[in-house]
C-alpha cells in the first residue's frame, strides 16, 4: 500500500477536496479548507474559486463614504466570484 501526500495530488483532485470540504457547510470543514489554502501558493490559487465562488457583501445604510478599512470585498477577489 502506497501513501500519498497532499502536495503530490493533481489539480483536479485538490479542487475536488476543496469542494468537498466547502460543500459540507460545517464550520470545522470550512476552517480546514481555509487553513489548507494557506499552506502554499499552489493550494491558495486552486482554492480561491471554491472558497470565494459565492460571495455576499452586506452594506449598511451609513451616510458616510466607504473608508479604506471598510469591509467591502477586495478587488483582488472579484475574479474568483461566480455568484453574488
PDB file of N, CA, C and O in Angstrom, chain B, residues numbered from 101:
ATOM      1  N   UNK B 101       0.846  -1.168   0.000  1.00  0.00           N
ATOM      2  CA  UNK B 101       0.000   0.000   0.000  1.00  0.00           C
ATOM      3  C   UNK B 101       0.896   1.237   0.000  1.00  0.00           C
ATOM      4  O   UNK B 101       1.771   1.379   0.854  1.00  0.00           O
ATOM      5  N   UNK B 102       0.674   2.115  -0.948  1.00  0.00           N
ATOM      6  CA  UNK B 102       1.483   3.322  -1.021  1.00  0.00           C
ATOM      7  C   UNK B 102       0.734   4.485  -0.382  1.00  0.00           C
ATOM      8  O   UNK B 102      -0.496   4.519  -0.354  1.00  0.00           O
ATOM      9  N   UNK B 103       1.497   5.418   0.120  1.00  0.00           N
ATOM     10  CA  UNK B 103       0.874   6.602   0.709  1.00  0.00           C
ATOM     11  C   UNK B 103       1.037   7.779  -0.248  1.00  0.00           C
ATOM     12  O   UNK B 103       1.914   7.777  -1.112  1.00  0.00           O
ATOM     13  N   UNK B 104       0.194   8.765  -0.081  1.00  0.00           N
ATOM     14  CA  UNK B 104       0.202   9.928  -0.957  1.00  0.00           C
ATOM     15  C   UNK B 104       0.054  11.175  -0.091  1.00  0.00           C
ATOM     16  O   UNK B 104      -0.799  11.228   0.795  1.00  0.00           O
ATOM     17  N   UNK B 105       0.877  12.160  -0.349  1.00  0.00           N
ATOM     18  CA  UNK B 105       0.742  13.397   0.406  1.00  0.00           C
ATOM     19  C   UNK B 105      -0.046  14.416  -0.415  1.00  0.00           C
ATOM     20  O   UNK B 105      -0.111  14.312  -1.639  1.00  0.00           O
ATOM     21  N   UNK B 106      -0.625  15.372   0.238  1.00  0.00           N
ATOM     22  CA  UNK B 106      -1.473  16.353  -0.431  1.00  0.00           C
ATOM     23  C   UNK B 106      -0.747  17.077  -1.562  1.00  0.00           C
ATOM     24  O   UNK B 106      -1.326  17.226  -2.638  1.00  0.00           O
ATOM     25  N   UNK B 107       0.494  17.535  -1.373  1.00  0.00           N
ATOM     26  CA  UNK B 107       1.157  18.246  -2.476  1.00  0.00           C
ATOM     27  C   UNK B 107       1.371  17.413  -3.741  1.00  0.00           C
ATOM     28  O   UNK B 107       1.578  17.976  -4.816  1.00  0.00           O
ATOM     29  N   UNK B 108       1.326  16.104  -3.631  1.00  0.00           N
ATOM     30  CA  UNK B 108       1.540  15.268  -4.814  1.00  0.00           C
ATOM     31  C   UNK B 108       0.251  15.007  -5.597  1.00  0.00           C
ATOM     32  O   UNK B 108       0.296  14.444  -6.691  1.00  0.00           O
ATOM     33  N   UNK B 109      -0.889  15.409  -5.049  1.00  0.00           N
ATOM     34  CA  UNK B 109      -2.155  15.232  -5.761  1.00  0.00           C
ATOM     35  C   UNK B 109      -2.224  16.165  -6.962  1.00  0.00           C
ATOM     36  O   UNK B 109      -1.658  17.257  -6.940  1.00  0.00           O
ATOM     37  N   UNK B 110      -2.916  15.732  -8.005  1.00  0.00           N
ATOM     38  CA  UNK B 110      -3.067  16.611  -9.170  1.00  0.00           C
ATOM     39  C   UNK B 110      -4.110  17.690  -8.874  1.00  0.00           C
ATOM     40  O   UNK B 110      -4.836  17.609  -7.884  1.00  0.00           O
ATOM     41  N   UNK B 111      -4.175  18.694  -9.738  1.00  0.00           N
ATOM     42  CA  UNK B 111      -5.054  19.833  -9.503  1.00  0.00           C
ATOM     43  C   UNK B 111      -6.523  19.434  -9.416  1.00  0.00           C
ATOM     44  O   UNK B 111      -7.257  19.981  -8.593  1.00  0.00           O
ATOM     45  N   UNK B 112      -6.962  18.502 -10.239  1.00  0.00           N
ATOM     46  CA  UNK B 112      -8.364  18.068 -10.202  1.00  0.00           C
ATOM     47  C   UNK B 112      -8.724  17.447  -8.856  1.00  0.00           C
ATOM     48  O   UNK B 112      -9.795  17.704  -8.307  1.00  0.00           O
ATOM     49  N   UNK B 113      -7.827  16.637  -8.339  1.00  0.00           N
ATOM     50  CA  UNK B 113      -8.074  16.008  -7.035  1.00  0.00           C
ATOM     51  C   UNK B 113      -8.104  17.037  -5.919  1.00  0.00           C
ATOM     52  O   UNK B 113      -8.930  16.954  -5.011  1.00  0.00           O
ATOM     53  N   UNK B 114      -7.206  18.003  -5.987  1.00  0.00           N
ATOM     54  CA  UNK B 114      -7.182  19.053  -4.970  1.00  0.00           C
ATOM     55  C   UNK B 114      -8.433  19.921  -5.027  1.00  0.00           C
ATOM     56  O   UNK B 114      -8.985  20.293  -3.991  1.00  0.00           O
ATOM     57  N   UNK B 115      -8.878  20.241  -6.236  1.00  0.00           N
ATOM     58  CA  UNK B 115     -10.122  21.009  -6.373  1.00  0.00           C
ATOM     59  C   UNK B 115     -11.294  20.249  -5.779  1.00  0.00           C
ATOM     60  O   UNK B 115     -12.136  20.827  -5.092  1.00  0.00           O
ATOM     61  N   UNK B 116     -11.343  18.970  -6.044  1.00  0.00           N
ATOM     62  CA  UNK B 116     -12.420  18.120  -5.500  1.00  0.00           C
ATOM     63  C   UNK B 116     -12.376  18.106  -3.975  1.00  0.00           C
ATOM     64  O   UNK B 116     -13.416  18.144  -3.317  1.00  0.00           O
ATOM     65  N   UNK B 117     -11.168  18.050  -3.419  1.00  0.00           N
ATOM     66  CA  UNK B 117     -11.004  18.076  -1.969  1.00  0.00           C
ATOM     67  C   UNK B 117     -11.540  19.390  -1.390  1.00  0.00           C
ATOM     68  O   UNK B 117     -12.280  19.375  -0.406  1.00  0.00           O
ATOM     69  N   UNK B 118     -11.171  20.520  -1.992  1.00  0.00           N
ATOM     70  CA  UNK B 118     -11.677  21.812  -1.523  1.00  0.00           C
ATOM     71  C   UNK B 118     -13.194  21.903  -1.670  1.00  0.00           C
ATOM     72  O   UNK B 118     -13.879  22.394  -0.773  1.00  0.00           O
ATOM     73  N   UNK B 119     -13.713  21.434  -2.794  1.00  0.00           N
ATOM     74  CA  UNK B 119     -15.164  21.467  -2.998  1.00  0.00           C
ATOM     75  C   UNK B 119     -15.887  20.622  -1.964  1.00  0.00           C
ATOM     76  O   UNK B 119     -16.940  21.016  -1.462  1.00  0.00           O
ATOM     77  N   UNK B 120     -15.331  19.468  -1.645  1.00  0.00           N
ATOM     78  CA  UNK B 120     -15.945  18.588  -0.647  1.00  0.00           C
ATOM     79  C   UNK B 120     -15.935  19.246   0.733  1.00  0.00           C
ATOM     80  O   UNK B 120     -16.940  19.223   1.444  1.00  0.00           O
ATOM     81  N   UNK B 121     -14.806  19.826   1.102  1.00  0.00           N
ATOM     82  CA  UNK B 121     -14.722  20.494   2.399  1.00  0.00           C
ATOM     83  C   UNK B 121     -15.688  21.672   2.474  1.00  0.00           C
ATOM     84  O   UNK B 121     -16.338  21.880   3.499  1.00  0.00           O
ATOM     85  N   UNK B 122     -15.780  22.426   1.416  1.00  0.00           N
ATOM     86  CA  UNK B 122     -16.652  23.605   1.395  1.00  0.00           C
ATOM     87  C   UNK B 122     -18.133  23.217   1.359  1.00  0.00           C
ATOM     88  O   UNK B 122     -18.962  23.910   1.949  1.00  0.00           O
ATOM     89  N   UNK B 123     -18.471  22.129   0.682  1.00  0.00           N
ATOM     90  CA  UNK B 123     -19.878  21.758   0.498  1.00  0.00           C
ATOM     91  C   UNK B 123     -20.542  21.221   1.760  1.00  0.00           C
ATOM     92  O   UNK B 123     -21.769  21.219   1.847  1.00  0.00           O
ATOM     93  N   UNK B 124     -19.780  20.775   2.717  1.00  0.00           N
ATOM     94  CA  UNK B 124     -20.387  20.198   3.918  1.00  0.00           C
ATOM     95  C   UNK B 124     -21.060  21.242   4.785  1.00  0.00           C
ATOM     96  O   UNK B 124     -21.918  20.905   5.601  1.00  0.00           O
ATOM     97  N   UNK B 125     -20.688  22.507   4.624  1.00  0.00           N
ATOM     98  CA  UNK B 125     -21.272  23.619   5.377  1.00  0.00           C
ATOM     99  C   UNK B 125     -21.009  23.519   6.876  1.00  0.00           C
ATOM    100  O   UNK B 125     -21.590  24.258   7.670  1.00  0.00           O
ATOM    101  N   UNK B 126     -20.134  22.604   7.248  1.00  0.00           N
ATOM    102  CA  UNK B 126     -19.740  22.529   8.652  1.00  0.00           C
ATOM    103  C   UNK B 126     -18.608  23.511   8.882  1.00  0.00           C
ATOM    104  O   UNK B 126     -17.664  23.576   8.094  1.00  0.00           O
ATOM    105  N   UNK B 127     -18.698  24.259   9.935  1.00  0.00           N
ATOM    106  CA  UNK B 127     -17.696  25.284  10.231  1.00  0.00           C
ATOM    107  C   UNK B 127     -16.283  24.692  10.308  1.00  0.00           C
ATOM    108  O   UNK B 127     -15.334  25.303   9.817  1.00  0.00           O
ATOM    109  N   UNK B 128     -16.135  23.522  10.912  1.00  0.00           N
ATOM    110  CA  UNK B 128     -14.811  22.903  11.049  1.00  0.00           C
ATOM    111  C   UNK B 128     -14.233  22.544   9.685  1.00  0.00           C
ATOM    112  O   UNK B 128     -13.036  22.715   9.457  1.00  0.00           O
ATOM    113  N   UNK B 129     -15.073  22.047   8.774  1.00  0.00           N
ATOM    114  CA  UNK B 129     -14.587  21.685   7.437  1.00  0.00           C
ATOM    115  C   UNK B 129     -14.217  22.920   6.626  1.00  0.00           C
ATOM    116  O   UNK B 129     -13.226  22.914   5.897  1.00  0.00           O
ATOM    117  N   UNK B 130     -15.011  23.977   6.753  1.00  0.00           N
ATOM    118  CA  UNK B 130     -14.684  25.219   6.055  1.00  0.00           C
ATOM    119  C   UNK B 130     -13.378  25.783   6.594  1.00  0.00           C
ATOM    120  O   UNK B 130     -12.540  26.261   5.829  1.00  0.00           O
ATOM    121  N   UNK B 131     -13.206  25.729   7.891  1.00  0.00           N
ATOM    122  CA  UNK B 131     -11.961  26.202   8.510  1.00  0.00           C
ATOM    123  C   UNK B 131     -10.775  25.366   8.024  1.00  0.00           C
ATOM    124  O   UNK B 131      -9.694  25.906   7.786  1.00  0.00           O
ATOM    125  N   UNK B 132     -10.967  24.068   7.879  1.00  0.00           N
ATOM    126  CA  UNK B 132      -9.913  23.196   7.366  1.00  0.00           C
ATOM    127  C   UNK B 132      -9.531  23.602   5.944  1.00  0.00           C
ATOM    128  O   UNK B 132      -8.348  23.651   5.609  1.00  0.00           O
ATOM    129  N   UNK B 133     -10.519  23.891   5.113  1.00  0.00           N
ATOM    130  CA  UNK B 133     -10.255  24.319   3.738  1.00  0.00           C
ATOM    131  C   UNK B 133      -9.471  25.624   3.722  1.00  0.00           C
ATOM    132  O   UNK B 133      -8.544  25.790   2.929  1.00  0.00           O
ATOM    133  N   UNK B 134      -9.841  26.537   4.590  1.00  0.00           N
ATOM    134  CA  UNK B 134      -9.132  27.815   4.664  1.00  0.00           C
ATOM    135  C   UNK B 134      -7.695  27.607   5.133  1.00  0.00           C
ATOM    136  O   UNK B 134      -6.770  28.175   4.553  1.00  0.00           O
ATOM    137  N   UNK B 135      -7.501  26.813   6.159  1.00  0.00           N
ATOM    138  CA  UNK B 135      -6.145  26.540   6.652  1.00  0.00           C
ATOM    139  C   UNK B 135      -5.301  25.844   5.587  1.00  0.00           C
ATOM    140  O   UNK B 135      -4.128  26.171   5.408  1.00  0.00           O
ATOM    141  N   UNK B 136      -5.892  24.897   4.889  1.00  0.00           N
ATOM    142  CA  UNK B 136      -5.190  24.198   3.824  1.00  0.00           C
ATOM    143  C   UNK B 136      -4.796  25.159   2.711  1.00  0.00           C
ATOM    144  O   UNK B 136      -3.718  25.032   2.130  1.00  0.00           O
ATOM    145  N   UNK B 137      -5.665  26.117   2.412  1.00  0.00           N
ATOM    146  CA  UNK B 137      -5.369  27.082   1.348  1.00  0.00           C
ATOM    147  C   UNK B 137      -4.213  28.003   1.720  1.00  0.00           C
ATOM    148  O   UNK B 137      -3.607  28.617   0.842  1.00  0.00           O
ATOM    149  N   UNK B 138      -3.906  28.105   2.984  1.00  0.00           N
ATOM    150  CA  UNK B 138      -2.822  28.986   3.452  1.00  0.00           C
ATOM    151  C   UNK B 138      -1.460  28.305   3.486  1.00  0.00           C
ATOM    152  O   UNK B 138      -0.468  28.924   3.869  1.00  0.00           O
ATOM    153  N   UNK B 139      -1.403  27.052   3.095  1.00  0.00           N
ATOM    154  CA  UNK B 139      -0.140  26.324   3.223  1.00  0.00           C
ATOM    155  C   UNK B 139       0.877  26.645   2.133  1.00  0.00           C
ATOM    156  O   UNK B 139       2.080  26.634   2.392  1.00  0.00           O
ATOM    157  N   UNK B 140       0.416  26.927   0.932  1.00  0.00           N
ATOM    158  CA  UNK B 140       1.347  27.274  -0.145  1.00  0.00           C
ATOM    159  C   UNK B 140       0.593  28.001  -1.259  1.00  0.00           C
ATOM    160  O   UNK B 140      -0.637  27.975  -1.309  1.00  0.00           O
ATOM    161  N   UNK B 141       1.329  28.636  -2.129  1.00  0.00           N
ATOM    162  CA  UNK B 141       0.678  29.442  -3.170  1.00  0.00           C
ATOM    163  C   UNK B 141      -0.119  28.577  -4.149  1.00  0.00           C
ATOM    164  O   UNK B 141      -1.156  29.013  -4.648  1.00  0.00           O
ATOM    165  N   UNK B 142       0.348  27.366  -4.426  1.00  0.00           N
ATOM    166  CA  UNK B 142      -0.392  26.478  -5.340  1.00  0.00           C
ATOM    167  C   UNK B 142      -1.773  26.170  -4.790  1.00  0.00           C
ATOM    168  O   UNK B 142      -2.766  26.271  -5.511  1.00  0.00           O
ATOM    169  N   UNK B 143      -1.847  25.797  -3.526  1.00  0.00           N
ATOM    170  CA  UNK B 143      -3.144  25.481  -2.918  1.00  0.00           C
ATOM    171  C   UNK B 143      -4.001  26.732  -2.761  1.00  0.00           C
ATOM    172  O   UNK B 143      -5.222  26.669  -2.904  1.00  0.00           O
ATOM    173  N   UNK B 144      -3.376  27.855  -2.472  1.00  0.00           N
ATOM    174  CA  UNK B 144      -4.138  29.110  -2.375  1.00  0.00           C
ATOM    175  C   UNK B 144      -4.772  29.453  -3.723  1.00  0.00           C
ATOM    176  O   UNK B 144      -5.953  29.794  -3.785  1.00  0.00           O
ATOM    177  N   UNK B 145      -3.996  29.365  -4.792  1.00  0.00           N
ATOM    178  CA  UNK B 145      -4.520  29.673  -6.124  1.00  0.00           C
ATOM    179  C   UNK B 145      -5.642  28.721  -6.531  1.00  0.00           C
ATOM    180  O   UNK B 145      -6.635  29.148  -7.119  1.00  0.00           O
ATOM    181  N   UNK B 146      -5.487  27.442  -6.224  1.00  0.00           N
ATOM    182  CA  UNK B 146      -6.521  26.462  -6.565  1.00  0.00           C
ATOM    183  C   UNK B 146      -7.792  26.656  -5.748  1.00  0.00           C
ATOM    184  O   UNK B 146      -8.891  26.421  -6.250  1.00  0.00           O
ATOM    185  N   UNK B 147      -7.656  27.077  -4.511  1.00  0.00           N
ATOM    186  CA  UNK B 147      -8.810  27.164  -3.624  1.00  0.00           C
ATOM    187  C   UNK B 147      -9.640  28.438  -3.797  1.00  0.00           C
ATOM    188  O   UNK B 147     -10.811  28.465  -3.416  1.00  0.00           O
ATOM    189  N   UNK B 148      -9.060  29.473  -4.358  1.00  0.00           N
ATOM    190  CA  UNK B 148      -9.754  30.769  -4.446  1.00  0.00           C
ATOM    191  C   UNK B 148     -11.137  30.671  -5.101  1.00  0.00           C
ATOM    192  O   UNK B 148     -12.098  31.185  -4.527  1.00  0.00           O
ATOM    193  N   UNK B 149     -11.288  30.041  -6.269  1.00  0.00           N
ATOM    194  CA  UNK B 149     -12.628  29.959  -6.864  1.00  0.00           C
ATOM    195  C   UNK B 149     -13.621  29.165  -6.015  1.00  0.00           C
ATOM    196  O   UNK B 149     -14.821  29.441  -6.045  1.00  0.00           O
ATOM    197  N   UNK B 150     -13.135  28.194  -5.268  1.00  0.00           N
ATOM    198  CA  UNK B 150     -14.026  27.393  -4.423  1.00  0.00           C
ATOM    199  C   UNK B 150     -14.418  28.182  -3.174  1.00  0.00           C
ATOM    200  O   UNK B 150     -15.596  28.241  -2.820  1.00  0.00           O
ATOM    201  N   UNK B 151     -13.443  28.782  -2.514  1.00  0.00           N
ATOM    202  CA  UNK B 151     -13.718  29.494  -1.270  1.00  0.00           C
ATOM    203  C   UNK B 151     -14.471  30.796  -1.489  1.00  0.00           C
ATOM    204  O   UNK B 151     -15.268  31.205  -0.644  1.00  0.00           O
ATOM    205  N   UNK B 152     -14.223  31.449  -2.620  1.00  0.00           N
ATOM    206  CA  UNK B 152     -14.846  32.747  -2.860  1.00  0.00           C
ATOM    207  C   UNK B 152     -15.786  32.738  -4.054  1.00  0.00           C
ATOM    208  O   UNK B 152     -16.170  33.803  -4.537  1.00  0.00           O
ATOM    209  N   UNK B 153     -16.166  31.566  -4.541  1.00  0.00           N
ATOM    210  CA  UNK B 153     -17.052  31.465  -5.692  1.00  0.00           C
ATOM    211  C   UNK B 153     -18.419  32.064  -5.451  1.00  0.00           C
ATOM    212  O   UNK B 153     -19.028  32.628  -6.360  1.00  0.00           O
ATOM    213  N   UNK B 154     -18.901  31.944  -4.233  1.00  0.00           N
ATOM    214  CA  UNK B 154     -20.168  32.562  -3.851  1.00  0.00           C
ATOM    215  C   UNK B 154     -19.861  33.517  -2.717  1.00  0.00           C
ATOM    216  O   UNK B 154     -19.418  33.110  -1.643  1.00  0.00           O
ATOM    217  N   UNK B 155     -20.100  34.771  -2.964  1.00  0.00           N
ATOM    218  CA  UNK B 155     -19.716  35.793  -2.000  1.00  0.00           C
ATOM    219  C   UNK B 155     -20.846  36.790  -1.840  1.00  0.00           C
ATOM    220  O   UNK B 155     -21.461  37.198  -2.826  1.00  0.00           O
ATOM    221  N   UNK B 156     -21.124  37.181  -0.620  1.00  0.00           N
ATOM    222  CA  UNK B 156     -22.155  38.192  -0.347  1.00  0.00           C
ATOM    223  C   UNK B 156     -21.510  39.341   0.396  1.00  0.00           C
ATOM    224  O   UNK B 156     -20.685  39.149   1.289  1.00  0.00           O
ATOM    225  N   UNK B 157     -21.899  40.513   0.015  1.00  0.00           N
ATOM    226  CA  UNK B 157     -21.422  41.713   0.687  1.00  0.00           C
ATOM    227  C   UNK B 157     -22.633  42.482   1.200  1.00  0.00           C
ATOM    228  O   UNK B 157     -23.442  42.970   0.411  1.00  0.00           O
ATOM    229  N   UNK B 158     -22.756  42.588   2.491  1.00  0.00           N
ATOM    230  CA  UNK B 158     -23.857  43.335   3.089  1.00  0.00           C
ATOM    231  C   UNK B 158     -23.350  44.724   3.447  1.00  0.00           C
ATOM    232  O   UNK B 158     -22.398  44.878   4.211  1.00  0.00           O
ATOM    233  N   UNK B 159     -23.986  45.700   2.896  1.00  0.00           N
ATOM    234  CA  UNK B 159     -23.598  47.080   3.151  1.00  0.00           C
ATOM    235  C   UNK B 159     -24.635  47.739   4.040  1.00  0.00           C
ATOM    236  O   UNK B 159     -25.838  47.581   3.829  1.00  0.00           O
ATOM    237  N   UNK B 160     -24.171  48.469   5.023  1.00  0.00           N
ATOM    238  CA  UNK B 160     -25.073  49.182   5.913  1.00  0.00           C
ATOM    239  C   UNK B 160     -25.651  50.406   5.226  1.00  0.00           C
ATOM    240  O   UNK B 160     -25.286  50.734   4.097  1.00  0.00           O
ATOM    241  N   UNK B 161     -26.540  51.062   5.910  1.00  0.00           N
ATOM    242  CA  UNK B 161     -27.173  52.249   5.361  1.00  0.00           C
ATOM    243  C   UNK B 161     -26.499  53.514   5.869  1.00  0.00           C
ATOM    244  O   UNK B 161     -27.154  54.538   6.062  1.00  0.00           O
ATOM    245  N   UNK B 162     -25.211  53.445   6.082  1.00  0.00           N
ATOM    246  CA  UNK B 162     -24.450  54.578   6.588  1.00  0.00           C
ATOM    247  C   UNK B 162     -24.414  55.700   5.556  1.00  0.00           C
ATOM    248  O   UNK B 162     -24.334  55.452   4.353  1.00  0.00           O
ATOM    249  N   UNK B 163     -24.471  56.905   6.032  1.00  0.00           N
ATOM    250  CA  UNK B 163     -24.403  58.072   5.165  1.00  0.00           C
ATOM    251  C   UNK B 163     -22.954  58.437   4.843  1.00  0.00           C
ATOM    252  O   UNK B 163     -22.698  59.256   3.960  1.00  0.00           O
ATOM    253  N   UNK B 164     -22.013  57.829   5.557  1.00  0.00           N
ATOM    254  CA  UNK B 164     -20.606  58.141   5.352  1.00  0.00           C
ATOM    255  C   UNK B 164     -20.051  57.349   4.174  1.00  0.00           C
ATOM    256  O   UNK B 164     -20.453  56.208   3.949  1.00  0.00           O
ATOM    257  N   UNK B 165     -19.126  57.950   3.417  1.00  0.00           N
ATOM    258  CA  UNK B 165     -18.493  57.198   2.324  1.00  0.00           C
ATOM    259  C   UNK B 165     -17.623  56.083   2.890  1.00  0.00           C
ATOM    260  O   UNK B 165     -17.216  56.121   4.051  1.00  0.00           O
ATOM    261  N   UNK B 166     -17.347  55.097   2.053  1.00  0.00           N
ATOM    262  CA  UNK B 166     -16.517  53.975   2.492  1.00  0.00           C
ATOM    263  C   UNK B 166     -15.114  54.449   2.826  1.00  0.00           C
ATOM    264  O   UNK B 166     -14.543  55.292   2.135  1.00  0.00           O
ATOM    265  N   UNK B 167     -14.583  53.905   3.874  1.00  0.00           N
ATOM    266  CA  UNK B 167     -13.192  54.181   4.221  1.00  0.00           C
ATOM    267  C   UNK B 167     -12.332  53.032   3.724  1.00  0.00           C
ATOM    268  O   UNK B 167     -12.846  51.991   3.316  1.00  0.00           O
ATOM    269  N   UNK B 168     -11.044  53.224   3.761  1.00  0.00           N
ATOM    270  CA  UNK B 168     -10.132  52.157   3.345  1.00  0.00           C
ATOM    271  C   UNK B 168     -10.291  50.917   4.212  1.00  0.00           C
ATOM    272  O   UNK B 168     -10.031  49.801   3.761  1.00  0.00           O
ATOM    273  N   UNK B 169     -10.712  51.108   5.442  1.00  0.00           N
ATOM    274  CA  UNK B 169     -10.836  49.999   6.386  1.00  0.00           C
ATOM    275  C   UNK B 169     -12.207  49.331   6.350  1.00  0.00           C
ATOM    276  O   UNK B 169     -12.471  48.442   7.159  1.00  0.00           O
ATOM    277  N   UNK B 170     -13.072  49.730   5.445  1.00  0.00           N
ATOM    278  CA  UNK B 170     -14.409  49.135   5.403  1.00  0.00           C
ATOM    279  C   UNK B 170     -14.329  47.679   4.947  1.00  0.00           C
ATOM    280  O   UNK B 170     -13.295  47.228   4.454  1.00  0.00           O
ATOM    281  N   UNK B 171     -15.422  46.957   5.117  1.00  0.00           N
ATOM    282  CA  UNK B 171     -15.419  45.523   4.837  1.00  0.00           C
ATOM    283  C   UNK B 171     -15.918  45.190   3.432  1.00  0.00           C
ATOM    284  O   UNK B 171     -16.562  44.159   3.236  1.00  0.00           O
ATOM    285  N   UNK B 172     -15.635  46.029   2.476  1.00  0.00           N
ATOM    286  CA  UNK B 172     -16.017  45.767   1.096  1.00  0.00           C
ATOM    287  C   UNK B 172     -15.115  44.667   0.541  1.00  0.00           C
ATOM    288  O   UNK B 172     -13.935  44.593   0.883  1.00  0.00           O
ATOM    289  N   UNK B 173     -15.670  43.824  -0.309  1.00  0.00           N
ATOM    290  CA  UNK B 173     -14.883  42.737  -0.909  1.00  0.00           C
ATOM    291  C   UNK B 173     -13.705  43.348  -1.674  1.00  0.00           C
ATOM    292  O   UNK B 173     -13.912  44.216  -2.521  1.00  0.00           O
ATOM    293  N   UNK B 174     -12.488  42.914  -1.393  1.00  0.00           N
ATOM    294  CA  UNK B 174     -11.322  43.463  -2.089  1.00  0.00           C
ATOM    295  C   UNK B 174     -11.368  43.163  -3.585  1.00  0.00           C
ATOM    296  O   UNK B 174     -11.867  42.118  -4.003  1.00  0.00           O
ATOM    297  N   UNK B 175     -10.849  44.074  -4.374  1.00  0.00           N
ATOM    298  CA  UNK B 175     -10.875  43.899  -5.828  1.00  0.00           C
ATOM    299  C   UNK B 175     -10.088  42.666  -6.270  1.00  0.00           C
ATOM    300  O   UNK B 175     -10.343  42.141  -7.354  1.00  0.00           O
ATOM    301  N   UNK B 176      -9.153  42.198  -5.473  1.00  0.00           N
ATOM    302  CA  UNK B 176      -8.374  41.006  -5.840  1.00  0.00           C
ATOM    303  C   UNK B 176      -9.213  39.733  -5.820  1.00  0.00           C
ATOM    304  O   UNK B 176      -8.835  38.733  -6.430  1.00  0.00           O
ATOM    305  N   UNK B 177     -10.358  39.761  -5.118  1.00  0.00           N
ATOM    306  CA  UNK B 177     -11.217  38.574  -5.047  1.00  0.00           C
ATOM    307  C   UNK B 177     -12.276  38.540  -6.135  1.00  0.00           C
ATOM    308  O   UNK B 177     -12.823  37.473  -6.414  1.00  0.00           O
ATOM    309  N   UNK B 178     -12.586  39.670  -6.761  1.00  0.00           N
ATOM    310  CA  UNK B 178     -13.660  39.712  -7.749  1.00  0.00           C
ATOM    311  C   UNK B 178     -13.486  38.721  -8.896  1.00  0.00           C
ATOM    312  O   UNK B 178     -14.491  38.168  -9.343  1.00  0.00           O
ATOM    313  N   UNK B 179     -12.290  38.459  -9.400  1.00  0.00           N
ATOM    314  CA  UNK B 179     -12.169  37.473 -10.489  1.00  0.00           C
ATOM    315  C   UNK B 179     -12.612  36.057 -10.088  1.00  0.00           C
ATOM    316  O   UNK B 179     -12.925  35.239 -10.953  1.00  0.00           O
ATOM    317  N   UNK B 180     -12.636  35.771  -8.784  1.00  0.00           N
ATOM    318  CA  UNK B 180     -12.979  34.424  -8.320  1.00  0.00           C
ATOM    319  C   UNK B 180     -14.461  34.271  -7.976  1.00  0.00           C
ATOM    320  O   UNK B 180     -14.930  33.153  -7.760  1.00  0.00           O
ATOM    321  N   UNK B 181     -15.197  35.371  -7.922  1.00  0.00           N
ATOM    322  CA  UNK B 181     -16.608  35.321  -7.539  1.00  0.00           C
ATOM    323  C   UNK B 181     -17.452  34.970  -8.750  1.00  0.00           C
ATOM    324  O   UNK B 181     -17.423  35.671  -9.762  1.00  0.00           O
ATOM    325  N   UNK B 182     -18.215  33.868  -8.644  1.00  0.00           N
ATOM    326  CA  UNK B 182     -19.068  33.406  -9.728  1.00  0.00           C
ATOM    327  C   UNK B 182     -20.525  33.745  -9.490  1.00  0.00           C
ATOM    328  O   UNK B 182     -21.303  33.870 -10.437  1.00  0.00           O
ATOM    329  N   UNK B 183     -20.897  33.893  -8.230  1.00  0.00           N
ATOM    330  CA  UNK B 183     -22.298  34.127  -7.878  1.00  0.00           C
ATOM    331  C   UNK B 183     -22.341  35.138  -6.740  1.00  0.00           C
ATOM    332  O   UNK B 183     -21.557  35.073  -5.792  1.00  0.00           O
ATOM    333  N   UNK B 184     -23.287  36.084  -6.862  1.00  0.00           N
ATOM    334  CA  UNK B 184     -23.407  37.093  -5.806  1.00  0.00           C
ATOM    335  C   UNK B 184     -24.742  37.002  -5.143  1.00  0.00           C
ATOM    336  O   UNK B 184     -25.031  37.772  -4.227  1.00  0.00           O
TER     337      UNK B 184
END
